[in-house]
Amino acid sequence: MASTQWTPKDYQVRAIEQMLVNQCFGLFLDPGLGKTSITLTALKALKEAGKLKLGALVIAPLRPAYLTWPAENDKWSHLGMDVIILHGPDKDELYEKPADLYVINPEGLEWLFGKDKARRRKWSALVVDESTRFKNWSAKRTKLLRGEIGRFERRYILTGTPAPNGIQDLFPQIYLLDGGRRLGRYITHFRSRYMLQVEVKSKSGFPMGIYKWEPKEGAVQDLEHKLEDIILRLSAEDWLDLPPLIHNRIEVELPKKAKAQYAELEKEFILQLKNGTVTPANAGVLGMKLRQVSNGFVYTDGGGSSEIHTAKLDALEELVEECNGQPILIAIAYKHELEAIRKRLGDDIPYLGGGVSAAEAAAICKAWNEGLLPVVIAHPTSVAHGLNLQGGRHICWFGLTWNLEEYDQFIRRVWRQGQTQRVICHAIIARGTMDGKIESALRSKNSLQKALLDALA
C-alpha cells in the first residue's frame, strides 16, 4: 500500500496545471525533476474529473515501464491508479482488462497498432515518456504512432534531451502533439524553413562530399516562439540544489604497436591480425572499428575478437584503486569490454544491460543505492532512462558514446535529486584516436541543444 505523502514543489504544480489546461503539452524536464510523478498526478486529476474513462496509454522504454511507472504510482498516497504493463506473453489477455494506465514499450507498438485492427480503440490520453525515442521521422515506430494520434483525446510528451542531434529531432516529437499545426506536416518543409545543408570539410579545409544539416540563423528563436504555448522547459540546476558535477579527463597513451595498428586501419581500411582480419565496408563501419581499437580490442570479420592493448584497462584499474571502495559506475560501449573488465577487476561485478531481466536490474539498483556494490558496469542504452542511481558519486566512461542523449541521461542517473555528494564524471581518453572526435562532437551537440533549451525556458 502507498504511504508516502507527496508535497509538490512550485514548478511541479505549474507543470500539472499546464497539462490539465492544454490537451496537448510537452514537458522538457531534466532528470530528477519528477516528470513521472507530475504526469501521474495530472492523470489522476483527469480521472477524478471524469476525463480518463478510456484509459491512458503510456509509451516508455522497457526498464522505466517495469521499474518506474508502477513504482511511482505505488509510492505516492494520492495516486493508487490501476496500472497494466502490456509486455510479455500475457499482453493480449491484459489488454482486455480495465485499467487507468496501460504501459507499453516502443517496440510493442507493432503489436498494438499493426495489422490487427481490433486493437485500434480510442484512448483518453497518450503519454510518450522519453519522446526522443521517436525523433526519427522515418522510423517504423514513429510512422506507426503518428498514424494513430487521432485516437487520443489528450497527448503528452516527456523528455529531458529533446534535441540531442539538432533541431530536426524536435519535428517528429512536436508532430505527435499537434499533428503538424506549428511546425508543419512534412520534415522536408521543416528542413527547408529552418535548416541549411552544409558540406563537411577536413581539418585542412578539403571538402569531403559529406553533408549535414545545421540550423539557419534565427531558427532557434523562431522555434521558441512557435512552441512556447505547448512546451514547458525546466532545468535541474535552476530548481534543485544539486551538488557540483566535475569532469575528469584521464588521458592514456596507446602502446607503439597499437598506435601503428590504429593508423593502418584508419588509412588502409584493413587490419591483419593473428586471429583474423578487419575490413570495414564503409566509413561508418571504420569509425566503429576505430572506436573498438581505441578501447583495447576489435571484432574481426569472422565474428571473433582480438585484444589490441590494455591501456584503458590499466587506467580503469588505477581509478578503482584510487576510489578506495567508493562506488563507481562504469559505462561501456561494447559487450567485449564487459568480459575484459570482469576479467581484470572481478568476475562477479554486476551488469546493467542487454539480457538482464527487470527483476535482476531492480535488485542491482537497490544494492547500488544502499552502497553495497563498489563497482557496477552498465551499457548507456539500457540505463539512460528511468533509473535512480544516487548510491555512488563516481561515473567512468570506459568508452564514450556518440549519442548526446545517452551521454547526458547516463550521467543524470547519478547526478540528480537525492544526490548529496559531489559527482565526478571520469572519461578515459586514448590520445590521438576517435575518442577525441567523440568528445568534440558531444560538446558541439550539447552547445546547440543548450541554446535551444535556454530559449524554451
C-alpha positions as CSV (number, residue, x, y, z in Angstrom):
1,M,0.0,0.0,0.0
2,A,1.2,3.5,-0.8
3,S,2.0,5.5,2.3
4,T,4.2,8.4,1.3
5,Q,2.6,11.9,1.2
6,W,3.5,13.8,-2.0
7,T,4.1,17.5,-1.5
8,P,4.6,19.1,-4.9
9,K,7.1,21.8,-5.4
10,D,6.0,25.1,-7.1
11,Y,7.4,24.1,-10.5
12,Q,5.6,20.7,-10.3
13,V,2.3,22.5,-9.6
14,R,2.9,24.7,-12.6
15,A,3.6,21.7,-14.8
16,I,0.4,19.9,-13.6
17,E,-1.7,22.9,-14.3
18,Q,-0.3,23.2,-17.8
19,M,-1.1,19.6,-18.5
20,L,-4.6,20.0,-17.3
21,V,-5.3,23.2,-19.2
22,N,-3.7,22.0,-22.5
23,Q,-4.9,18.9,-24.3
24,C,-1.5,18.6,-25.9
25,F,1.6,19.5,-23.9
26,G,5.3,18.7,-23.6
27,L,7.4,18.6,-20.5
28,F,11.1,19.1,-21.3
29,L,12.3,18.4,-17.8
30,D,15.8,17.4,-16.6
31,P,16.0,14.0,-14.8
32,G,15.3,14.4,-11.2
33,L,12.5,17.0,-11.5
34,G,9.9,14.3,-11.1
35,K,8.2,14.2,-14.6
36,T,6.7,10.8,-13.8
37,S,5.0,11.9,-10.6
38,I,3.9,15.1,-12.2
39,T,2.3,13.2,-15.1
40,L,0.7,10.6,-12.9
41,T,-0.8,13.4,-10.7
42,A,-2.2,15.1,-13.8
43,L,-3.7,11.8,-15.0
44,K,-5.2,11.2,-11.6
45,A,-6.8,14.7,-11.7
46,L,-8.2,13.9,-15.1
47,K,-9.6,10.6,-13.7
48,E,-11.3,12.4,-10.9
49,A,-12.8,14.9,-13.3
50,G,-14.2,12.0,-15.4
51,K,-11.8,12.6,-18.3
52,L,-9.9,9.4,-18.2
53,K,-12.7,6.9,-18.8
54,L,-11.0,5.4,-21.9
55,G,-7.7,5.0,-20.1
56,A,-4.2,6.4,-20.8
57,L,-1.6,4.7,-23.0
58,V,1.9,5.3,-21.6
59,I,4.8,4.5,-24.0
60,A,8.1,4.2,-22.2
61,P,11.4,2.3,-22.6
62,L,11.2,-1.2,-21.2
63,R,13.0,-0.6,-17.9
64,P,11.1,2.5,-16.9
65,A,7.9,0.7,-18.0
66,Y,8.6,-2.0,-15.4
67,L,10.6,-0.2,-12.8
68,T,9.5,3.5,-12.8
69,W,5.8,3.9,-13.7
70,P,4.3,1.2,-11.4
71,A,6.7,2.1,-8.6
72,E,5.9,5.8,-8.7
73,N,2.1,5.0,-8.8
74,D,2.5,2.8,-5.7
75,K,4.8,5.1,-3.9
76,W,2.6,8.2,-3.5
77,S,-0.6,8.0,-1.4
78,H,-2.7,10.3,-3.6
79,L,-2.4,8.1,-6.7
80,G,-3.2,4.4,-6.5
81,M,-4.4,4.0,-10.0
82,D,-4.7,0.7,-11.9
83,V,-1.6,0.1,-14.0
84,I,-1.2,-2.7,-16.5
85,I,2.1,-3.4,-18.4
86,L,1.5,-4.6,-21.9
87,H,4.5,-6.7,-22.4
88,G,5.2,-10.4,-22.4
89,P,3.2,-13.5,-23.4
90,D,0.0,-12.4,-21.5
91,K,-0.3,-9.0,-23.1
92,D,-3.4,-10.0,-25.2
93,E,-5.3,-11.0,-22.1
94,L,-4.1,-8.0,-20.1
95,Y,-5.2,-5.6,-22.9
96,E,-8.8,-6.7,-22.4
97,K,-8.8,-5.9,-18.6
98,P,-10.0,-2.4,-17.4
99,A,-7.3,-0.1,-16.1
100,D,-6.4,3.6,-15.8
101,L,-3.0,3.2,-17.4
102,Y,-1.7,0.8,-19.9
103,V,2.1,0.9,-20.2
104,I,3.9,-0.4,-23.3
105,N,7.4,-0.1,-24.7
106,P,8.0,1.4,-28.1
107,E,8.8,-2.0,-29.6
108,G,5.3,-3.1,-28.6
109,L,3.6,-0.6,-31.0
110,E,3.7,-3.1,-33.9
111,W,1.6,-5.4,-31.8
112,L,-0.7,-2.6,-30.7
113,F,-1.2,-0.7,-33.9
114,G,-0.1,-3.2,-36.5
115,K,-2.2,-5.5,-38.7
116,D,-4.7,-6.4,-36.0
117,K,-7.1,-3.5,-36.3
118,A,-9.2,-4.9,-33.5
119,R,-6.8,-3.2,-31.0
120,R,-7.2,0.2,-32.6
121,R,-9.6,1.6,-30.0
122,K,-9.8,5.2,-28.7
123,W,-8.0,6.4,-25.6
124,S,-8.4,9.3,-23.2
125,A,-4.7,10.2,-23.2
126,L,-1.3,9.4,-24.7
127,V,1.9,9.8,-22.7
128,V,5.2,9.4,-24.6
129,D,7.9,9.0,-22.0
130,E,11.4,9.8,-23.4
131,S,9.9,11.1,-26.6
132,T,13.3,11.2,-28.3
133,R,12.7,7.5,-29.0
134,F,10.5,9.0,-31.8
135,K,12.9,11.6,-33.0
136,N,13.5,9.8,-36.3
137,W,10.6,10.8,-38.6
138,S,11.1,7.8,-40.9
139,A,11.5,5.1,-38.2
140,K,8.8,2.4,-38.2
141,R,7.7,3.2,-34.6
142,T,7.3,6.9,-35.4
143,K,5.3,6.1,-38.5
144,L,3.0,3.8,-36.5
145,L,2.4,6.3,-33.8
146,R,1.9,9.4,-35.9
147,G,-0.7,7.5,-37.9
148,E,-2.7,6.8,-34.7
149,I,-2.5,10.1,-32.8
150,G,-6.1,10.9,-33.7
151,R,-7.2,8.2,-31.4
152,F,-6.1,10.1,-28.3
153,E,-8.1,12.9,-26.8
154,R,-5.0,14.3,-25.0
155,R,-1.4,13.9,-25.9
156,Y,1.7,14.5,-23.7
157,I,5.5,14.1,-24.4
158,L,8.2,13.9,-21.8
159,T,12.0,14.2,-22.2
160,G,15.0,16.0,-20.8
161,T,17.0,15.9,-24.0
162,P,14.6,16.8,-26.9
163,A,17.3,17.7,-29.5
164,P,20.4,15.6,-28.9
165,N,21.4,15.7,-32.6
166,G,20.0,19.1,-33.6
167,I,16.7,20.9,-34.1
168,Q,15.4,18.4,-36.6
169,D,14.9,16.0,-33.7
170,L,12.1,18.2,-32.5
171,F,9.9,17.9,-35.6
172,P,8.6,14.3,-35.1
173,Q,8.0,14.9,-31.3
174,I,6.1,18.1,-31.8
175,Y,4.1,16.4,-34.6
176,L,2.9,13.8,-32.1
177,L,1.4,16.7,-30.0
178,D,-0.2,18.9,-32.6
179,G,-0.3,16.9,-35.9
180,G,1.8,19.4,-37.7
181,R,0.0,22.6,-36.8
182,R,3.0,24.5,-35.5
183,L,6.0,23.1,-37.4
184,G,4.3,21.7,-40.5
185,R,3.3,18.3,-41.7
186,Y,6.4,17.4,-43.6
187,I,10.0,17.0,-42.5
188,T,11.2,18.3,-45.9
189,H,9.3,21.6,-45.4
190,F,10.7,21.9,-41.9
191,R,14.3,21.5,-43.1
192,S,13.7,23.9,-45.9
193,R,12.4,26.6,-43.5
194,Y,14.7,26.1,-40.5
195,M,17.9,24.4,-41.7
196,L,20.8,24.5,-44.2
197,Q,22.7,21.6,-45.7
198,V,26.4,22.2,-45.1
199,E,29.3,20.3,-46.6
200,V,31.7,18.8,-44.0
201,K,35.3,19.6,-44.6
202,S,38.5,18.0,-43.4
203,K,40.9,19.7,-40.9
204,S,42.8,21.1,-43.9
205,G,39.6,22.6,-45.4
206,F,39.2,20.0,-48.1
207,P,35.5,19.2,-49.0
208,M,34.7,15.6,-48.1
209,G,31.5,15.1,-50.1
210,I,29.5,14.6,-46.8
211,Y,26.7,16.9,-45.8
212,K,25.0,17.7,-42.5
213,W,22.0,19.8,-41.5
214,E,22.6,22.9,-39.4
215,P,20.0,25.5,-38.2
216,K,19.6,28.7,-40.1
217,E,20.3,32.0,-38.3
218,G,17.3,32.8,-36.1
219,A,15.8,29.3,-36.3
220,V,16.1,28.6,-32.6
221,Q,14.3,31.9,-31.7
222,D,11.6,31.1,-34.3
223,L,11.1,27.7,-32.8
224,E,10.9,29.2,-29.3
225,H,8.1,31.4,-30.4
226,K,6.2,28.6,-32.2
227,L,6.4,26.2,-29.2
228,E,6.1,28.4,-26.2
229,D,2.4,27.6,-25.6
230,I,2.8,23.8,-25.6
231,I,6.2,23.2,-24.1
232,L,7.4,23.7,-20.5
233,R,11.2,23.6,-20.2
234,L,12.7,23.3,-16.6
235,S,16.4,22.8,-15.8
236,A,17.5,20.9,-12.7
237,E,20.2,23.4,-12.0
238,D,17.5,26.1,-11.7
239,W,15.1,24.2,-9.5
240,L,17.2,21.7,-7.5
241,D,20.1,22.2,-5.1
242,L,22.4,19.8,-6.9
243,P,26.0,19.1,-5.8
244,P,28.7,20.1,-8.3
245,L,29.4,17.9,-11.3
246,I,33.1,17.6,-12.1
247,H,34.6,16.3,-15.3
248,N,37.9,14.4,-15.1
249,R,39.7,13.6,-18.3
250,I,42.0,10.6,-17.9
251,E,44.2,10.5,-21.0
252,V,46.1,7.3,-21.9
253,E,48.8,6.7,-24.5
254,L,48.4,3.7,-26.8
255,P,51.4,1.3,-26.9
256,K,53.5,1.8,-30.0
257,K,52.2,-1.4,-31.7
258,A,48.6,-0.4,-31.1
259,K,49.2,3.1,-32.5
260,A,50.6,1.5,-35.7
261,Q,47.6,-0.8,-36.0
262,Y,45.2,2.1,-35.4
263,A,46.9,4.1,-38.1
264,E,47.0,1.2,-40.6
265,L,43.3,0.5,-40.1
266,E,42.4,4.2,-40.4
267,K,44.5,4.7,-43.6
268,E,44.1,1.4,-45.4
269,F,40.6,0.2,-44.3
270,I,42.2,-3.2,-43.4
271,L,44.0,-4.7,-40.5
272,Q,45.5,-8.1,-40.5
273,L,45.8,-9.8,-37.1
274,K,46.9,-13.2,-35.9
275,N,43.4,-14.5,-35.3
276,G,41.5,-12.6,-38.1
277,T,41.2,-9.7,-40.4
278,V,39.3,-6.4,-40.0
279,T,38.0,-5.0,-43.3
280,P,35.4,-2.2,-42.7
281,A,32.8,-2.0,-45.5
282,N,32.5,1.8,-45.4
283,A,33.4,4.9,-43.4
284,G,30.7,4.3,-40.8
285,V,31.9,0.8,-40.0
286,L,35.5,2.1,-40.0
287,G,34.6,4.6,-37.3
288,M,33.1,1.8,-35.2
289,K,36.2,-0.4,-35.6
290,L,38.5,2.5,-34.7
291,R,36.4,3.0,-31.5
292,Q,37.0,-0.6,-30.6
293,V,40.7,-0.3,-31.2
294,S,40.8,2.8,-29.0
295,N,39.1,0.9,-26.2
296,G,41.5,-2.1,-26.5
297,F,40.1,-4.7,-28.8
298,V,38.4,-5.2,-32.2
299,Y,35.9,-7.6,-33.6
300,T,37.3,-9.4,-36.6
301,D,35.4,-10.2,-39.8
302,G,34.8,-13.8,-38.7
303,G,32.9,-12.7,-35.6
304,G,35.8,-13.2,-33.1
305,S,37.7,-10.6,-31.2
306,S,41.3,-9.6,-30.8
307,E,42.9,-7.8,-28.0
308,I,44.9,-4.7,-29.1
309,H,46.1,-3.2,-25.9
310,T,45.3,-2.8,-22.2
311,A,46.0,0.9,-21.7
312,K,42.4,1.7,-20.8
313,L,42.1,-1.3,-18.5
314,D,45.2,-0.3,-16.7
315,A,43.8,3.2,-16.2
316,L,40.5,1.9,-15.0
317,E,42.1,-0.4,-12.5
318,E,44.1,2.5,-11.2
319,L,41.0,4.7,-10.9
320,V,39.1,2.0,-9.0
321,E,42.0,1.7,-6.6
322,E,42.1,5.5,-6.1
323,C,38.3,5.4,-5.4
324,N,39.3,3.2,-2.4
325,G,35.9,1.4,-2.2
326,Q,33.8,4.4,-3.2
327,P,31.2,3.0,-5.6
328,I,31.9,3.6,-9.3
329,L,29.5,3.2,-12.2
330,I,31.4,2.2,-15.4
331,A,29.9,2.9,-18.9
332,I,31.0,0.5,-21.7
333,A,30.4,0.7,-25.4
334,Y,30.8,-3.0,-26.4
335,K,29.9,-6.3,-24.8
336,H,33.6,-7.5,-25.1
337,E,34.5,-4.7,-22.7
338,L,32.3,-6.3,-20.0
339,E,34.3,-9.5,-20.3
340,A,37.6,-7.7,-20.2
341,I,36.7,-5.5,-17.2
342,R,35.4,-8.5,-15.3
343,K,38.5,-10.5,-16.0
344,R,40.6,-7.7,-14.7
345,L,38.5,-6.5,-11.7
346,G,36.3,-9.4,-10.8
347,D,34.0,-11.9,-12.4
348,D,31.1,-11.1,-10.1
349,I,30.8,-7.4,-11.0
350,P,27.1,-6.8,-11.6
351,Y,26.0,-5.6,-15.1
352,L,23.1,-3.5,-16.2
353,G,22.4,-4.0,-19.9
354,G,21.0,-6.3,-22.5
355,G,20.0,-9.7,-21.3
356,V,19.4,-8.6,-17.7
357,S,15.8,-9.0,-16.5
358,A,13.8,-6.2,-15.0
359,A,13.8,-8.0,-11.6
360,E,17.6,-8.5,-11.7
361,A,18.2,-4.9,-12.7
362,A,15.9,-3.7,-9.8
363,A,17.9,-5.8,-7.4
364,I,21.2,-4.4,-8.7
365,C,19.9,-0.8,-8.4
366,K,18.7,-1.4,-4.9
367,A,22.1,-2.8,-3.8
368,W,23.9,0.0,-5.5
369,N,21.8,2.7,-3.8
370,E,22.4,1.0,-0.5
371,G,26.2,1.3,-1.0
372,L,26.7,-2.5,-1.2
373,L,28.3,-2.6,-4.6
374,P,31.7,-1.0,-5.1
375,V,31.6,-1.4,-8.9
376,V,28.7,-1.8,-11.4
377,I,29.2,-2.0,-15.2
378,A,26.4,-0.6,-17.4
379,H,25.6,0.0,-21.0
380,P,24.2,3.5,-21.5
381,T,21.5,2.4,-23.9
382,S,20.0,0.2,-21.1
383,V,20.2,2.7,-18.2
384,A,19.9,6.1,-19.9
385,H,16.3,6.5,-18.7
386,G,14.2,5.8,-15.7
387,L,16.8,4.5,-13.1
388,N,17.9,6.3,-10.0
389,L,21.5,5.5,-9.1
390,Q,22.5,8.1,-6.5
391,G,24.1,5.4,-4.3
392,G,27.5,6.4,-5.7
393,R,29.2,9.6,-7.0
394,H,31.8,8.3,-9.4
395,I,31.0,7.7,-13.1
396,C,33.6,6.4,-15.5
397,W,33.3,6.3,-19.3
398,F,35.4,3.4,-20.4
399,G,34.2,4.0,-24.0
400,L,32.3,7.2,-24.9
401,T,29.1,7.3,-27.0
402,W,28.3,9.5,-29.9
403,N,24.8,9.8,-28.6
404,L,24.4,13.0,-26.6
405,E,21.1,11.8,-25.2
406,E,22.6,8.7,-23.8
407,Y,25.6,10.6,-22.5
408,D,23.6,13.2,-20.7
409,Q,21.0,10.9,-19.4
410,F,23.5,8.3,-18.1
411,I,25.3,10.9,-16.1
412,R,22.0,12.2,-14.7
413,R,21.2,8.7,-13.3
414,V,23.7,9.6,-10.6
415,W,23.7,13.5,-10.7
416,R,20.1,14.1,-9.8
417,Q,17.7,15.0,-7.0
418,G,18.6,12.9,-3.9
419,Q,22.4,13.1,-4.6
420,T,24.1,14.8,-1.7
421,Q,27.8,14.4,-2.8
422,R,29.9,16.0,-5.4
423,V,29.7,13.8,-8.6
424,I,32.8,13.1,-10.6
425,C,32.5,12.0,-14.2
426,H,35.7,10.4,-15.4
427,A,36.4,9.7,-19.1
428,I,39.3,7.5,-20.2
429,I,40.5,9.0,-23.5
430,A,43.0,7.4,-25.8
431,R,45.2,10.1,-27.2
432,G,45.1,10.7,-30.9
433,T,42.1,8.4,-31.5
434,M,38.3,8.6,-32.2
435,D,37.8,9.4,-28.5
436,G,38.8,13.0,-29.1
437,K,36.5,13.3,-32.0
438,I,33.6,12.0,-30.0
439,E,34.4,14.4,-27.2
440,S,34.3,17.3,-29.6
441,A,31.0,16.1,-31.2
442,L,29.4,15.8,-27.7
443,R,30.4,19.4,-26.9
444,S,29.1,20.7,-30.2
445,K,25.8,18.9,-29.9
446,N,25.4,20.0,-26.3
447,S,26.0,23.6,-27.2
448,L,23.2,23.6,-29.8
449,Q,20.8,21.7,-27.5
450,K,21.6,24.1,-24.6
451,A,20.9,27.1,-26.8
452,L,17.5,25.6,-27.8
453,L,16.6,24.6,-24.2
454,D,17.6,28.0,-22.9
455,A,15.4,29.6,-25.4
456,L,12.4,27.5,-24.4
457,A,13.0,28.0,-20.6
